[in-house]
Amino acid sequence: MGRSRNSGRGQGGADAVVERVDGGLARLVPDPDRSRAWTLLIDGAPQSHVDLDDPAHLSFEYQRRFGHVVDLAAPPGKPLQAVHLGGGAFTLARYVAATRPRSTQQVVERDAALVRLVRRELPLDTRARIRVRSADAREGLAKVPDGWAGLVVADVFSGARTPAHLTSTEFLDDVRRALAPGGIYAANLADGPPLAHLRGQIATAAARFAELALIADPAVLRGKRFGNAVLVASDAPLPIAELTRRAASDPHPARVQHGRDLIDFTGGAAPVTDLAAVASPAPPASVFQ
């Protein structure tokens, strides 16, 4: 299927763009409330929201949580060297470029057709130092020089599931290799009751990083519904108090768990290795309705 435009007009009268990409059917839907903003969906699952006029605007809950991590990863305005595993519509890379000018960023996105679509319809600011590589996330990470990144963000989904090879201690070994001393790793995790995947991912990160925090909706943490959680990890102390304040003041408030409470939350789950790794669970159909 080629490119097409259909109903779903935004504030400026723009049509939705529908195009087949490697990962499925992509739709760029104009935001009815913001004149140059778009939501990217793949096979009906929302992936990203971008406002070309205001790239510092983060619409999705989990993206706002990533934004808090970016804001606290270094002093305000200081450039970052960041690696983004999973590109989507490059929302977080745009955010870093807007809030921390002169940052140098690498985006690794396996779906080359999606990269072409986003570049064409939602072009990046030509002044932004953002390099986009079409490759598997782990293969792209392997090309990052040792100690290069102050921030590594993992937001990779295939068919709404995190691929198994991005859930293991071996994967985190390479994340640590790419991080500078004191650098931060942040990952978007999705799970629902009984939270076995989430508990295993926390145990896996705890086996490789000294400091951990988890930002999530309390209902997700209690196993009441399927949802996203942002895992934050570092070998240096994390800004827990400020993360907690920002998460609590969001339009959709979240809780920050850390320390002993977070380790207890794993319920004794074992770290995941490459040999035992499986993809994250598929969300129920009701999540996207």
Phi, psi and omega in degrees: 000131179272194181282140175211162176237140182219189183295160186120057186282143177267189184300323181270011179084011181287148176267157171293148176250127182239129184207140176284127176239179184299326185271001180139207181265115180266138174231127171257112187252125180292143179283123182292345185252350183226127197295328181233041179245148186219149172249131176264127174238142174237120184051039176086351181267122178299132182248315187206157170229133182228134171248108184295331178279338183217077183293350175277356177277123178245119187268314184287146181303309185293328178291325175296323178293319172301320179301321177298318179297314178302315183298330185257002184285342181198166177305149183309132176081349181289132180298148177243153164256113189234145174242129178247113176267111191098123186257315187057233177260019178064031186301310185287326176297321176296321180297313179300315181297324182284322185266341180225074181305150181076008172294149177247125188227147173239128176249128178247112182227118185294327187280094184296324179293323176295318178302316180296318180299312183293317179300322183284314187271330182231068189298145176286152173300127184295342179275347183285137179269074183237118176256130181248125180244127176272100183198163171299144185302316183289323177293319178294320178299323181298339180271353178285130181299152178304133174066019185281323194264134169276342181212131171238124180245128176248117179217067188245122177225137174235115186061037180067018178232141174287126180300147186302322186287359176252021183238008193251166175297324178297322175297315180293332174301319180285327173301312180298321179300320183283338183282142170287159175306130182081001179292165186241137172250133178227134184227138174272116180246142179234133181197165175220181182305135013265019175067027180297320180295313182298315179299318179295324179290325176293317178298322179295314179295323180295335178284348185236341182234146181282329186236133181224151169212153179230127179250120184202157172297134180305326180294326176291316180297329179276000180073026182272336181203163175284141179186184182261149172223141178255118177268132180238132184217148179197165170268356177250157178304139180266153180281068189299314184299316182285324174301317180297316180296315182293318180297322182289334183265004177294159174305326174244091189301145179233160177255148174250121174253144181201176175061215184299323180301321182287320177296319178297327180300332182292341179061029179082013178300146182270149172302148182265132175252169178304321183293331184254357188292141173226160178294157176294158183293149176288137178291149174295151182304330183295340181299324186259009180266000000 
